[in-house]
């Protein structure tokens, strides 16, 4: 079966998802994309441009007909299907919800971020594009149960916001055609960064963590704390740094690597922390894939203090590399861990965060062993070579239902 992935905002996790699935799938995967910039315009105009390209390609002599459309949530799928109707009227479509514009949190400062022109208020039109795209799709896939539940919990109030013909009856139909299918992680690429050239992949690579196999960046052998999320307000970096300051004040030895993408100037919290933790800083800024993977293998603990997380790819990547996670007991995080790890890894308040961080730093070998032996095998189910067949079966089922 030929699957065309339509990705208007093709970068970061969206790009990795499409590319890695394409490499692991039994299907023929074609990617129709636009660069990852101007997200609002991508949700408005991306469908028009990509529909034109789709039709131009469909009309070429060497084109292989598409059997299924797999679109991301950044696409106005209803518009795309309308503009490609001569070619797609009989082709099933699946919408993959990496995120949504209804429950994505807004910044506390209304003068910053993507909604600053609305003084911090949510622009309902983008959420409505998500809604109509879901209506147009034959199947809707969410990356986590938390994400699915958050969307459907918020949808009734969103539709009631409108003056009449609220289409509340559509909610039950949408839920019936929705399911959860998580994002995969590229474990092979992470393993290549750890293992010597020519060595085979091994699930026990984490056993050598901290022994130099991943390339310790400095001579300091103290535990490495890793931040590997976006430098954005929704990831709550202030709480992360407060925890590190407290550990530093207690005299606990550790180093810090600050990875992750940033799309604007360096947030003030990072400037203050880099100055205050100057002697402990190992890395600052975006890390190229190979260097990022080495930091994952080197790290003892990764922390999330996020206000928002629909899935958590970076956490799964860290766990695969034997890094001990300290995570909020909310959002999508409980789904990522086996239940036996919840008490040890999940916190509900600042004291719980400090308790788990302190334990991991003072018991680095035990923390690493727990991550490698109890958590990494669980995370192996998210590896693309294990997850792609589930995607293939889900898409096959949608295609079969239209025959």
C-alpha positions in Angstrom: 0.0 0.0 0.0 1.2 3.5 -0.8 0.8 6.0 2.0 1.2 9.8 1.5 2.1 11.6 4.7 1.1 15.2 4.5 3.1 17.3 6.9 2.8 21.1 6.5 5.1 21.9 9.5 7.9 19.4 8.8 10.5 19.8 11.4 11.5 18.5 14.8 9.3 15.7 16.2 6.9 15.9 13.2 9.8 15.3 10.8 11.3 12.5 12.9 7.9 10.8 13.2 7.3 10.8 9.4 10.8 9.9 8.4 11.3 7.1 11.0 7.9 5.5 10.3 8.7 5.7 6.6 11.9 3.8 7.1 10.4 1.1 9.3 7.0 0.6 7.6 6.2 -2.3 5.3 4.3 0.3 3.1 5.6 2.6 0.5 5.7 6.0 2.2 5.7 9.3 0.4 6.1 12.5 2.3 4.6 15.7 1.1 5.8 18.6 3.3 6.6 22.2 3.9 9.3 23.7 6.1 8.7 24.1 9.9 8.1 27.8 10.1 5.2 30.3 10.3 2.9 27.7 12.0 -0.2 29.8 11.8 0.2 30.3 8.1 0.9 26.6 7.7 -2.5 25.8 9.3 -4.2 28.3 7.0 -2.3 28.1 3.7 -0.4 24.8 3.9 -3.4 22.8 2.7 -3.7 25.0 -0.5 0.0 24.7 -1.4 0.2 21.0 -0.6 -3.1 20.2 -2.4 -1.6 21.9 -5.5 1.5 19.8 -5.3 -0.4 16.6 -4.7 -2.5 17.2 -7.8 0.5 18.1 -9.9 2.2 14.9 -8.8 -0.9 12.8 -9.3 -1.2 14.1 -12.9 2.4 13.2 -13.8 3.1 10.1 -16.0 5.2 8.3 -13.5 3.0 8.8 -10.5 1.9 5.8 -8.4 -1.6 6.2 -7.0 -1.9 6.9 -3.3 -3.9 4.4 -1.3 -4.2 6.4 1.9 -3.5 9.9 3.2 -1.9 10.3 6.6 -2.0 13.9 7.7 -0.6 15.7 10.7 -2.7 18.0 12.9 -1.1 21.1 11.4 -3.0 20.4 8.1 -6.4 21.8 7.4 -7.5 18.4 6.1 -11.0 19.4 5.1 -9.6 22.0 2.7 -6.9 19.7 1.4 -9.4 17.0 0.6 -11.8 19.5 -1.0 -9.0 20.8 -3.3 -7.8 17.3 -4.3 -11.3 15.8 -4.7 -10.7 14.6 -8.3 -8.0 12.3 -6.9 -8.8 11.7 -3.3 -12.6 11.3 -3.2 -12.2 7.5 -2.8 -9.0 7.6 -0.8 -9.3 7.1 3.0 -7.6 9.7 5.3 -6.1 9.4 8.8 -5.3 12.4 11.0 -2.4 12.1 13.4 -2.7 14.5 16.4 0.8 15.3 17.6 -0.8 18.3 19.4 -3.9 20.5 19.2 -4.7 24.1 19.4 -7.5 23.8 21.9 -5.7 22.6 25.0 -2.2 23.8 24.3 -1.4 26.1 27.2 -1.1 29.9 26.8 1.8 31.9 28.3 1.3 33.8 31.5 2.8 36.9 29.9 0.2 37.8 27.1 2.8 40.0 25.3 5.0 37.0 24.5 4.6 33.9 22.3 2.5 33.1 19.3 -0.8 34.6 20.8 0.6 38.0 21.6 -1.5 39.7 18.9 -4.6 38.4 20.7 -3.2 39.7 24.1 -2.7 36.1 25.2 -6.2 34.9 24.3 -6.6 31.7 22.3 -7.4 32.2 18.7 -10.3 29.8 18.3 -9.9 29.5 14.6 -6.9 27.1 14.9 -8.8 24.8 17.2 -11.7 24.8 14.8 -9.3 23.7 12.0 -8.3 20.7 14.2 -12.1 20.0 14.8 -13.0 20.1 11.1 -9.9 18.1 10.1 -11.1 15.4 12.6 -14.5 15.5 11.0 -13.1 15.0 7.6 -10.8 12.1 8.5 -11.8 8.5 8.5 -9.7 7.8 11.5 -8.0 10.0 14.2 -4.9 9.0 16.0 -3.7 10.6 19.2 -0.2 10.2 20.6 -1.3 9.5 24.2 -4.4 8.8 26.2 -3.8 12.0 28.1 -3.9 13.9 24.8 -7.1 12.2 23.7 -8.8 12.8 27.0 -7.7 16.4 27.2 -9.1 17.2 23.8 -12.5 15.5 24.3 -12.8 17.0 27.8 -12.4 20.5 26.4 -14.3 20.1 23.1 -17.9 20.5 24.5 -17.2 23.9 26.1 -15.4 25.0 22.9 -18.3 24.2 20.7 -20.8 25.7 23.1 -18.9 28.9 22.7 -20.5 29.4 19.3 -24.0 31.0 19.1 -25.9 28.2 17.4 -25.7 24.9 15.5 -22.9 23.8 17.8 -22.7 20.3 16.4 -22.3 18.8 19.8 -23.6 15.5 18.4 -20.4 15.2 16.4 -18.4 14.6 19.6 -19.5 11.1 20.1 -18.8 10.2 16.5 -15.3 11.7 16.7 -14.5 9.8 19.8 -15.7 6.6 18.2 -13.2 7.0 15.4 -10.3 8.0 17.6 -7.6 5.8 19.1 -4.2 6.2 20.7 -1.1 5.3 18.8 2.1 6.6 20.4 5.1 8.1 18.7 8.1 5.9 18.1 11.8 6.7 19.0 14.8 6.0 16.8 16.7 3.7 19.2 19.0 2.5 16.4 20.4 6.0 16.0 20.9 6.4 19.8 22.7 3.0 20.0 25.0 3.9 17.1 26.2 7.0 19.1 27.1 4.7 22.0 28.5 1.6 20.4 32.0 1.3 18.8 32.1 1.3 15.0 31.2 -2.2 13.7 29.6 -3.3 17.0 26.1 -4.8 17.0 23.2 -3.1 18.8 22.8 -4.3 22.4 20.0 -3.7 24.9 22.7 -3.9 27.7 24.6 -0.9 26.5 23.4 1.0 29.5 25.6 -1.2 31.6 28.6 0.8 30.6 27.1 4.1 31.4 29.5 6.6 32.8 32.5 4.3 32.0 33.6 6.5 29.1 31.9 4.4 26.4 29.7 7.4 25.5 32.5 9.8 25.7 32.5 11.8 29.0 32.8 15.4 27.9 34.9 16.7 30.7 37.1 15.1 33.4 34.5 15.7 36.0 32.8 12.4 36.9 30.0 13.8 39.0 26.4 12.9 37.9 25.1 14.7 34.8 21.6 16.3 35.0 20.1 16.7 31.6 17.5 19.2 30.3 16.4 18.0 26.8 13.2 19.8 26.2 12.3 23.0 24.4 13.3 26.3 26.0 9.7 27.5 26.2 7.3 28.6 28.9 5.2 25.5 28.8 8.2 23.4 29.9 8.5 25.5 33.1 12.3 25.9 33.3 12.0 28.0 36.4 11.0 25.0 38.5 13.8 22.9 37.0 16.4 25.4 37.9 15.0 26.0 41.4 15.5 22.3 42.0 19.1 22.4 40.8 19.8 25.5 42.9 18.5 23.6 46.0 20.7 20.6 45.2 23.7 22.9 44.7 23.1 24.7 48.0 23.1 21.3 49.7 26.6 20.7 48.3 25.6 17.8 46.1 28.0 17.3 43.2 26.5 17.3 39.7 27.0 18.7 36.2 24.3 20.1 33.9 23.7 19.8 30.2 21.1 22.2 28.8 19.9 20.8 25.4 16.8 21.5 23.4 15.5 23.9 20.8 14.7 27.5 21.4 12.7 29.6 18.9 13.4 33.1 20.3 16.0 34.8 22.5 17.4 32.8 25.4 14.8 32.9 28.2 15.9 34.9 31.3 15.7 31.9 33.5 18.4 30.2 31.5 20.7 33.3 31.6 20.4 33.4 35.4 21.0 29.7 35.8 24.0 29.6 33.4 25.6 32.3 35.5 24.7 30.7 38.9 25.7 27.2 37.9 28.7 28.3 35.8 31.1 25.8 37.3 28.7 22.9 36.6 27.6 23.6 33.1 28.6 20.9 30.6 26.6 22.0 27.5 24.4 24.9 26.5 22.1 25.1 23.5 20.9 22.8 20.6 23.1 19.7 20.3 23.7 18.0 17.0 22.2 14.5 16.9 25.4 12.6 17.6 26.4 14.9 20.4 22.9 14.8 21.9 22.9 11.0 21.9 26.3 11.0 23.7 24.9 13.3 26.3 21.9 11.0 26.8 24.2 8.1 27.4 26.3 10.1 29.8 23.4 11.6 31.8 22.4 10.2 35.2 19.1 11.9 35.5 16.7 13.8 33.3 14.0 16.1 34.8 10.7 17.4 33.6 8.9 20.2 35.3 6.5 20.8 32.4 3.1 22.4 32.6 2.3 20.7 29.3 3.3 17.5 27.6 1.1 15.7 25.1 3.6 12.8 24.8 7.3 13.0 25.8 9.7 11.8 23.1 12.8 13.3 24.8 12.0 11.5 28.0 11.7 8.1 26.2 15.0 8.8 24.4 16.7 9.5 27.8 15.3 6.4 29.4 16.4 4.2 26.5 19.9 5.4 27.2 19.7 4.4 30.9 18.9 7.9 32.2 16.8 8.0 35.4 13.7 10.1 34.9 12.2 12.5 37.5 8.8 13.5 36.2 5.5 15.1 37.3 2.7 12.7 38.3 0.4 14.1 35.6 0.1 14.9 31.9 1.3 12.0 29.7 4.2 11.0 31.9 2.5 8.1 33.9 1.7 6.5 30.5 5.4 6.4 29.6 6.5 4.4 32.6 5.6 0.9 34.0 3.4 1.2 37.1 6.1 -0.3 39.3 8.2 2.8 38.6 5.6 5.5 39.4 6.5 5.8 43.1 10.2 6.1 42.5 10.1 8.4 39.4 6.9 10.5 39.7 6.5 13.5 42.0 3.5 15.6 42.9 5.1 18.7 44.5 8.4 20.5 44.9 9.4 18.4 47.9 8.8 15.3 45.9 10.9 16.6 43.0 13.8 17.4 45.3 13.6 14.1 47.1 13.9 12.1 43.8 16.6 14.3 42.4 18.6 14.2 45.6 18.3 10.3 45.6 19.4 10.0 42.0 22.4 12.2 42.4 23.6 10.6 45.6 22.9 7.1 44.3 23.9 7.5 40.7 24.9 3.9 40.1 21.6 2.6 41.6 19.6 5.1 39.6 21.3 4.1 36.4 20.9 0.4 37.1 17.2 0.9 37.8 16.7 2.9 34.5 18.7 0.3 32.5 17.1 -2.8 34.0 13.5 -1.7 34.8 12.7 1.2 32.5 14.7 0.7 29.3 13.2 -2.7 28.5 9.7 -1.1 28.8 10.7 1.7 26.5 11.9 -0.7 23.9 8.2 -1.1 22.9 8.4 2.4 21.5 11.3 1.7 19.2 10.2 2.2 15.6 11.1 -1.3 14.5 8.6 -2.6 17.2 5.9 0.1 16.7 5.8 0.4 12.9 3.9 -2.8 12.5 1.2 -1.5 14.8 1.0 1.6 12.6 0.9 -0.6 9.5 -2.0 -2.7 10.9 -4.0 0.4 11.9 -3.6 1.9 8.4 -4.4 -1.4 6.8 -7.6 -1.5 8.8 -8.7 1.9 7.6 -8.0 1.1 4.0 -9.9 -2.2 4.3 -12.9 -0.5 5.8 -13.3 1.7 2.6 -13.1 -1.2 0.2 
